[in-house]
Amino acid sequence: MDTIEQTLLDRGKKYGDFRDHAYISQSIKSIMHETDIWHKLSCDKQESLDMIAHKIGRILNGDPEYKDSWHDIVGYAKLVDDTLENNK
């Protein structure tokens, strides 16, 4: 069974140093949150954009060839796309 230390080591190899990743992700989120429209977005749109920023941070700080990060971005965008489609 994996220990938390092993899990963190594995994630670090894939996504890079957590503090560096946090800096990138929080910088992207800060810009998004400062826009005039941010607070007009529904919670699902805000969360989707936050998670996409998180995944972008992982890509820029870690392994850009890790397909799962790109797949997750598509998934978060699809969740909002589905909501918009259902609201037509």
C-alpha positions as CSV (number, residue, x, y, z in Angstrom):
1,M,0.0,0.0,0.0
2,D,1.3,3.5,-0.9
3,T,2.1,5.9,1.8
4,I,1.3,9.6,1.5
5,E,5.0,10.2,1.1
6,Q,5.1,7.9,-1.9
7,T,2.0,9.5,-3.4
8,L,3.6,13.0,-3.0
9,L,6.8,11.8,-4.5
10,D,5.0,10.3,-7.5
11,R,2.9,13.5,-8.0
12,G,6.1,15.6,-7.8
13,K,7.7,13.6,-10.6
14,K,4.6,14.1,-12.8
15,Y,3.6,17.7,-11.9
16,G,6.8,19.3,-10.5
17,D,7.4,21.1,-7.2
18,F,4.0,21.9,-5.6
19,R,5.0,25.5,-4.6
20,D,6.0,26.3,-8.2
21,H,2.8,24.8,-9.5
22,A,0.7,26.7,-6.9
23,Y,2.4,30.0,-8.0
24,I,1.5,29.4,-11.7
25,S,-2.1,28.3,-11.0
26,Q,-2.8,31.1,-8.5
27,S,-1.4,33.6,-10.9
28,I,-3.7,32.5,-13.7
29,K,-6.7,32.4,-11.3
30,S,-5.9,35.8,-10.0
31,I,-6.1,37.3,-13.5
32,M,-9.4,35.5,-14.1
33,H,-10.9,36.5,-10.8
34,E,-10.0,40.2,-11.5
35,T,-12.1,40.4,-14.7
36,D,-15.3,42.3,-14.6
37,I,-17.3,39.3,-15.6
38,W,-15.9,36.8,-13.1
39,H,-18.6,37.4,-10.4
40,K,-21.3,37.3,-13.0
41,L,-20.4,33.7,-13.8
42,S,-22.3,30.8,-12.3
43,C,-20.5,28.6,-9.8
44,D,-20.1,25.8,-12.3
45,K,-18.4,28.1,-14.8
46,Q,-16.1,29.6,-12.1
47,E,-15.1,26.2,-10.9
48,S,-14.5,24.8,-14.4
49,L,-12.2,27.8,-15.2
50,D,-10.4,27.4,-11.8
51,M,-9.9,23.7,-12.5
52,I,-8.7,24.4,-16.0
53,A,-6.2,26.9,-14.6
54,H,-5.1,24.2,-12.1
55,K,-4.5,21.8,-14.9
56,I,-2.6,24.4,-17.0
57,G,-0.4,25.0,-14.0
58,R,0.4,21.3,-13.8
59,I,1.2,21.2,-17.5
60,L,3.5,24.2,-17.4
61,N,5.2,23.1,-14.2
62,G,5.4,19.3,-14.8
63,D,5.2,16.9,-17.7
64,P,3.4,18.5,-20.7
65,E,3.2,15.1,-22.4
66,Y,1.0,13.7,-19.6
67,K,-2.2,13.1,-21.6
68,D,-4.5,13.0,-18.5
69,S,-3.9,16.7,-17.7
70,W,-5.1,17.6,-21.2
71,H,-8.0,15.2,-21.0
72,D,-9.1,16.8,-17.7
73,I,-9.2,20.2,-19.3
74,V,-11.4,18.9,-22.1
75,G,-13.6,17.3,-19.4
76,Y,-14.1,20.5,-17.3
77,A,-14.9,22.5,-20.5
78,K,-17.4,19.7,-21.5
79,L,-19.2,20.0,-18.2
80,V,-20.0,23.6,-18.9
81,D,-20.7,22.9,-22.6
82,D,-23.3,20.3,-21.6
83,T,-25.0,22.7,-19.2
84,L,-25.2,25.4,-21.9
85,E,-26.5,22.9,-24.4
86,N,-29.2,21.8,-21.9
87,N,-30.3,25.4,-21.2
88,K,-31.1,26.1,-24.9
